[in-house]
């Protein structure tokens, strides 16, 4: 990471249903997460973050829009889960049990 003239390097990641958006940025030292989103042309997501629909974090640690970015941070934007992972696994096992009942017999 190069720091010059009060600039810090950071990265923004956002996964849509079909695409993954990753952009590297050079921002002034002391810039907030909100400034980074605006500079990355992701300002349209700010309303969703403020409404609590989308979440943001840095390396999986929750952040808010006003947090200051450190050099080398990767800002991640999280979408809500479409399904409960535990329920999906349970349904998958139930399906496997009906399709192949012999597999589940203890011997």
ChimeraX attribute file (.defattr): number of C-alpha atoms within 10 A of each C-alpha:
attribute: neighborCount
match mode: 1-to-1
recipient: residues
	/A:1	8
	/A:2	9
	/A:3	14
	/A:4	11
	/A:5	7
	/A:6	10
	/A:7	16
	/A:8	21
	/A:9	20
	/A:10	19
	/A:11	18
	/A:12	20
	/A:13	17
	/A:14	17
	/A:15	13
	/A:16	10
	/A:17	7
	/A:18	5
	/A:19	8
	/A:20	10
	/A:21	12
	/A:22	15
	/A:23	14
	/A:24	14
	/A:25	17
	/A:26	17
	/A:27	20
	/A:28	17
	/A:29	17
	/A:30	15
	/A:31	16
	/A:32	17
	/A:33	22
	/A:34	20
	/A:35	19
	/A:36	24
	/A:37	19
	/A:38	13
	/A:39	13
	/A:40	17
	/A:41	11
	/A:42	15
	/A:43	14
	/A:44	10
	/A:45	16
	/A:46	16
	/A:47	11
	/A:48	13
	/A:49	18
	/A:50	12
	/A:51	9
	/A:52	11
	/A:53	12
	/A:54	15
	/A:55	20
	/A:56	21
	/A:57	17
	/A:58	19
	/A:59	11
	/A:60	12
	/A:61	9
	/A:62	12
	/A:63	18
	/A:64	15
	/A:65	17
	/A:66	11
	/A:67	12
	/A:68	16
	/A:69	24
	/A:70	17
	/A:71	18
	/A:72	15
	/A:73	15
	/A:74	20
	/A:75	25
	/A:76	21
	/A:77	22
	/A:78	17
	/A:79	16
	/A:80	9
	/A:81	7
	/A:82	6
	/A:83	8
	/A:84	8
	/A:85	10
	/A:86	9
	/A:87	10
	/A:88	11
	/A:89	11
	/A:90	11
	/A:91	12
	/A:92	11
	/A:93	12
	/A:94	12
	/A:95	12
	/A:96	13
	/A:97	14
	/A:98	11
	/A:99	10
	/A:100	9
	/A:101	11
	/A:102	9
	/A:103	10
	/A:104	10
	/A:105	7
	/A:106	5
	/A:107	3
